[in-house]
Amino acid sequence: AVVSTQSTGADLLADEEEHANQPEWIALERQHFHQYRDQNKDGFVDVNELRDWLQPEGGSPALSEAHHLVRQSDRNKDGKLSAKEIMDSYQVFVGSQATDFGRMLHTEL
């Protein structure tokens, strides 16, 4: 087993009271863990589930990252990014895997 709900997020929140007041991103990650990442519902993400999460079958890592950037930055939800939306989402782009893997992105696009 690689990751479990017991080892991610839960250890950041010591008791039920803190769990009830968890940040929205932790609640969302917990939901994604159960809905999408833990495919066999054993409470853990194994190597195969982790591989599927990081690189879905037939999916391009660059294309996945591009979709992620648009989803995170497209404030008016028109499916396109304006210069203002990109500038307003500067931190999303700075933290993007696309900045770490620019050569891959250039090659694939």
C-alpha positions in Angstrom: 0.0 0.0 0.0 1.3 3.4 -0.9 -1.2 5.9 0.5 -4.2 5.6 2.8 -6.7 8.1 4.2 -5.2 7.3 7.6 -1.8 8.6 6.4 -3.0 11.6 4.4 -5.0 14.5 5.7 -6.3 12.5 8.7 -2.9 12.9 10.5 -3.2 16.6 9.9 -6.4 16.7 11.9 -6.0 15.1 15.3 -9.6 14.8 16.6 -13.2 14.9 15.4 -13.6 18.6 16.3 -10.7 19.5 14.0 -12.0 17.1 11.4 -15.3 19.0 11.3 -13.4 22.3 10.7 -11.1 20.9 8.1 -10.0 23.2 5.2 -12.1 22.7 2.0 -9.1 21.3 0.1 -8.7 18.4 2.6 -12.3 17.6 2.4 -12.1 17.6 -1.4 -9.0 15.4 -1.4 -10.6 13.0 1.0 -13.6 12.8 -1.4 -11.4 12.3 -4.4 -9.5 9.6 -2.6 -12.7 7.6 -2.0 -14.3 8.4 -5.4 -11.4 8.2 -7.8 -8.1 7.1 -6.3 -8.9 4.0 -4.3 -10.4 2.1 -7.1 -10.6 -1.3 -5.4 -12.1 0.4 -2.2 -9.5 -1.2 0.2 -8.7 2.1 1.9 -5.3 2.4 0.2 -3.9 3.6 -3.1 -1.6 0.9 -4.4 1.0 1.2 -7.1 -1.4 0.5 -10.0 -4.0 3.0 -8.7 -1.2 5.6 -8.2 -0.1 5.0 -11.8 -3.6 5.4 -13.1 -4.0 8.6 -11.1 -0.7 10.2 -12.3 -1.0 9.0 -15.9 -4.5 7.8 -17.0 -4.4 5.2 -19.7 -4.2 6.8 -23.1 -3.7 10.2 -21.4 -0.9 12.6 -22.0 0.6 14.1 -18.9 0.9 17.4 -20.7 -2.7 17.3 -21.8 -3.9 16.4 -18.3 -1.9 19.3 -16.9 -3.3 21.7 -19.5 -6.9 20.6 -18.6 -6.0 21.1 -14.9 -4.7 24.6 -15.5 -7.8 25.6 -17.4 -10.2 24.1 -14.8 -8.3 26.0 -12.0 -8.0 29.3 -13.8 -11.1 29.7 -15.9 -13.1 32.1 -13.7 -15.9 32.7 -16.1 -16.1 29.0 -17.1 -16.0 29.7 -20.9 -13.4 27.0 -21.5 -10.8 29.6 -22.5 -8.2 31.5 -20.5 -7.9 35.3 -20.9 -4.6 37.0 -20.0 -6.3 38.4 -16.9 -7.4 34.8 -15.8 -3.8 33.6 -16.3 -2.4 36.5 -14.3 -5.0 36.2 -11.6 -4.0 32.5 -11.3 -0.3 33.1 -11.3 0.3 30.7 -8.4 -1.5 27.9 -10.2 0.9 28.2 -13.1 4.0 28.6 -11.0 3.2 25.4 -9.1 2.3 23.6 -12.3 4.1 20.4 -13.5 4.1 22.1 -16.9 6.8 24.4 -15.5 8.9 21.5 -14.3 8.4 19.4 -17.5 8.5 22.2 -20.1 10.5 20.0 -22.5 7.9 17.3 -22.3 5.1 19.8 -22.8 6.9 21.3 -25.8 7.5 17.9 -27.3 3.8 16.8 -26.9 2.2 20.0 -28.0 
